[in-house]
């Protein structure tokens, strides 16, 4: 008999199919914000007028912007943005861009709440993982400045109370987890995503697929999250090829955004994930592999590694992806290759000499320890890495 609990978040609402700029302004008014600071994609800010449109829609509420949040949200950029937002008198933060802006924004709200002005000041707030894979959460007050997110990619971190922030000194992506850093609202606007490079859109779409797959295969799988995970896979497996075929297909873009949102149902309600996510965190923080690419090059191999104990569940995944009769790893390999995404570690510039360090660092990620097929030593991670190399 199933047993568990579903924990919901402090997010107010998700608004979809409405223009981002006007909706951000309406949300700022609803929340009574007077000094709205924008954390935005550098490309959006420099090469489009989308950020200017948002600032214009905010009118007198607009307080400034920050457009330097590199991939994997390094601590230094987080603190730099927080210092600028603090100086601007920010009382509401809007993140407009990809996953790095989203996660960076969550950490910015921590900095604002606790007067963190230097990168090392974030250290006491990160979640630590012991040798048994147990998380240890520091106790601190929730941020008072909340965040609205307008995502332009499909990583879907905007639905999670967890921020992945890179410690550039140690070259590790580390987790900052607190129920109070969940965005207050998320705005899903297909037209806001048209400037996203194709490789980034499609690869982060596979990241969302990874959320759904590892949720369905999770040690914590249950009837509530199962249905959401399979529906997310259906939406994404249909929507991503449509956008690749026609970048102006707004219906398909919204389908992908909705699929990415649904893919997070398990994660945001407490479901533990597995080795694809754990290794992905390390590939990003240690080797600077783009967030979406980590799932492209790892997920099928993790599924192959786990198939000995959950092949029945993997058959359901292949069915949802439109490939009944194939293994889930094969179905995903075909899907990822069809989107033109990288398939092996060599294609994302990982040298074989890096594999041992990557495997060691994976033992610092809690989701390594919740992989469906038990992993308790770097040598087991190496088995997956070698297969993916």
N, C-alpha and C positions, 0 to 999 in steps of 0.2 A: 504494500500500500504506500502511495506517495505521502511524503511529509515535508513540510517546509513553511516558509512565509514569504509574502510578497510585500516589499517595502517601497512605498511611493515617494516621490521627490517633492521639493519645495518650488518646482516650476509652476507658474500661473497658467500659461497657455501656449499653444502652438497655433500660429496663424499661417494659412497656406493659400496660394493662388491670388494674393493681393500684392500691389506694388510696394516694394521695400521702403522707399524713401518716405512716402506718405504714411505707411503703417508704423515706421519707427517714430515719426512725429506724433502720431496718435497715441502710441504707447507711452511716450515721454509725457504727454499731457495727462494720460490716465494715472501715471505714477507720481505726478506732481513734481517732476524733475525740472530744474531751472538751469543746470550747467551740465550739458551732455557732451561727453568727450568720446571721440571716435578712434578706435584702434582698427586700422584698415590695411588691406593688402597694398604693398608698394606699387604693384602693377596697376591695380585699380585706380590708385591715386594719381599716378604719373601718366598713364596712357589712356584713361577714360574720364568721362565727366560724371561717373556714377557717384563718387564720393561728394563732389560738389553739389549734386542734386540732393543728396541726403542732408548736407549742411544747410542748403537753401530751404528745404522743407522744415527743418528744425527752427529756422529763423532765429529769434533772440535767445533760444535755448542752446544754440550751438556754442561750445566752449573751446573747441580746438581738436586737433587730430595728431595721430602718431602712425607713421607708415613703415616702421622698421622692426619687423618681427620675423627673423629668419626661420628657416625650417627647424622643427623640433624645439622651438621656443626656448632659446638659451636664457639662463638666469639674467645675464647682463641686459638683454633687450627688455625683459619683463620689468626690471627695476627702472630702466631708462624711461619706459612708458609710464610707469607708476609715478615717477618723479614729475614728468610733464603733466600728467593728469591731476596730481595733487596741486601743482602750481596753478593750474587752470580752475581750481575749485570744483572739480568733478563731483557730481552727485548721482550720475548714471553713466555707465560705460556701455558703448555699443561696439561690438566686434563685427566687422564686415570683411569677410575674406575666408580663407581656408582654415584647416584644423590648427595651424600654428597660432593664428590670431585668436581663435576660440580658446585654446588651452592657455595661451599667454594671458588672455584677458582674465581668466579665472584666477591666475596667480597674481595679476595686477590688483585684483580686489583684496587679496590677502595682504599685499604690500600696503595698500591704502589703509586698511583696518589696523595694521600693526606698525605703522611708521617705518617700514623697511626701505632704506635708501641705498643700500649696497648689496651686491649679489650674495655675499656670504650671509646676509641677514635672513635669507630664506631657509637656511639649513635647519633650524629648529622646527620648522613647520612641515617638513616632508614626512611621508609615511615610510617606515622602515620594515624590512622583511628579515626575520631571523633564519637560522640554518634549517629550520623545519618548515619554512614557507609561511609562517604565521605573520600577519601584519600587525604592526604596532602604531597606533594613531596618536599623534600629539594632541593635547587638549588645548584648544584656543577658541576665542570668540569668533562667531561668524561675521563676515564682512557686512557693513551697513550699506556700502555702495554696491548695487546689484548690476547685472550685466544683461543686455539684450544681444542676441546673436542673429546675424543674417549670413548664413553659410553659403559659400560659393563652390564648395566641394562636397564630397559624399562620405567623409570619414565619420560624421555624425557625433563627434565628441561633444557637441553642444547639448546633448541630452543626458550627459553624465556629470556627476559631481566629483569628477576626477580630472586632474590636469597632469599631463606629461611634460615635464620641464627638464631641460638638459643642463647638467652640471658640466660645464666645458672644461673645468680643471681635471675632473676624473673621467670625462668623456662617457658619461652615463646619463640616460634618460631616467628620471626619478619621478615618483608619483606624489602628488599633493591631493589628498582626499579629505573632503569635508562636506557635509550636506548643504552647508551655506554657500558653497561656490557654484551651485547649479544656476544657470541663467534663469532670470525671472520670466523671460519669454523668448521664443524662437520664431523667426519669420522665414517661411519657405517661399521664395519667389523665383520661379523658373527663369524669368528674364534677367535676374541679377547674376545668373551663372553663365551667360553667353560669352563673357570675356575669359572664362577659365580655359587654359590650354587643354586641348583634347587629352593629352597623356595624363594630365592631373585629374581631370574629371573621371576618366575611365579607370585609372588605377585606384583612386579613392573609392570608386564604385565597387571594386574588388575587395577593398578594405571593409565595406559594408557587408558584402557577401560573407567575408570572414567572420564578422560579428554574428551573423545568422547561423552559419555553419557550426561555429564553436558553441553557440547557445544551444543548438539542437543536440549536439553531442556532449553537452556538459554533464558533469557529475550531479548537477543540480537540476537537470531537465525535468519539466513537469508539463501538464496539459496546458496551462496558461501560456507558457513561453513557447511551447512547441508550435502552436498554431501561428503565432506571430512570426517565428523564424521561417517557417515554410512559405508563408505569404510574402515575406520580404524577399526570399529567393526567387519566387515567381516574378515579382515586380522588377527586380534588378536584372534578372536574366533576359527579360523581354525589353526593358527600357534601355539598357546600356547599348546593345547592338543598334537599336533605333537611333539613338543620338549619334553613334559613330557614322551611321549611314546618312543622317541629316541633322547637322548641328543646330538647325533652326526649328526642330521639332519640339515645341514648348510642352506639348502634352507628355512626350516621352521624358523630358527633363523633370517635369513635376512628378511623373511616375517614379523616377529614380530617387528624387528627394523624399518621397513618401516611403519608398522601400528602405532607404537608409534610416529614416526615423523609426520605422517598425523594427528594423534589425537590432535596435538598441533596447527593445522591450525587456529582454532578459538581463542585460548588463545593468540597467538602471534600477531593476528590482532585486538585485543581489546575486545574480547568476555568476558563478566563477567560469572563466574561460580557460583556454589551454595553451599548448606550446606554440601555436602559430602566432598568437598575440605576444606571448612572452619573448620569443625569439625576435619578433618584429620590433618590440621596444628596444632591444639591444642592438639590432641592426641599425636602427635610427640613431640612437644616442651615441653608440660607440663607433659606427662606420659611416654615419651620415647618409644612409640609404633613404630616399624619399618614403614617406609614410605609406602611401598606397602600394608602392613597389614591394614593400616587405611582405605583404599578403600575396602578391602575385607570385613571388618566388618561393614562398614557404608553405602556403596552405595545402596544396595537393600532396606535398611530401609528408606533412604532419598527418593528413588523413590516411595516407598509405601506412604510416607507422602505427596508427591507431586501429587500423582495419581489423586486426586480429581479435579485437574485443568489442567492436561496435559496427560490424558490417551491415547489420539489419537497419540501423539508423542511417548509415551512409547510403543505403539503397533508397530511402525516402528522400534524401538530399538530391541524388541523381534524378529522381522522378520530378522533384520541384524545379530542377534546372532544365527540364525538358529532354532528359537523356535517360529514359528508363532502360534498364538492362546493362548499363555501364556502371563501373565503379565510380564513386564520388570523385576520387582523385582524377580519373580519366575524364569525367564530365567537366570538371573544373579546368583541367589542362586544356581541353578543347575550347572552352569558353574564353579563357585568358589569352590563349594564342590567337583566337579569332578576333579579339580586340586589339591585337598588335602589342600586347604588353610583354615585358621580360618574363622568362620562365625559369631561369637558373641563376644562382648567385654570381657566376662569372659575368652575367649580363648586367649586373648592377655594381660592377667594379670591386667585388670582393676577391681578395687574393687568398689562395689556399693557406698561406701562413697565418692568416687572421683567425682561422676557424677555432683553434684551441682557446684563444682569449674570448671569443664570442661565446663559446660553450661555458666557460667559467663564469662570465658575467650573467649568463642566463640563470644561474643559481641564485642571483640576487633579486629575481622577479618572482612575485608570489604566484603568478599564473603558470609558471613552470611546474609547480607542485600540485596544481589542480588539473593537469592534463589527464584525459580519461585513461590512458595507459601510463602507469606510474613512471615518473622520472625523478630520480633522487641523486643523480651524479652527472657531471659534465660529459662523461663518456656516452651516456644515452642521448644527450643533445647532439653530440658529434655524429652519431649514427644518422640523425635527420639531416644535419648540415652536409655530410658527405653525399647523401642521396641527392640533395638539392644543388650540389656543386657541379 
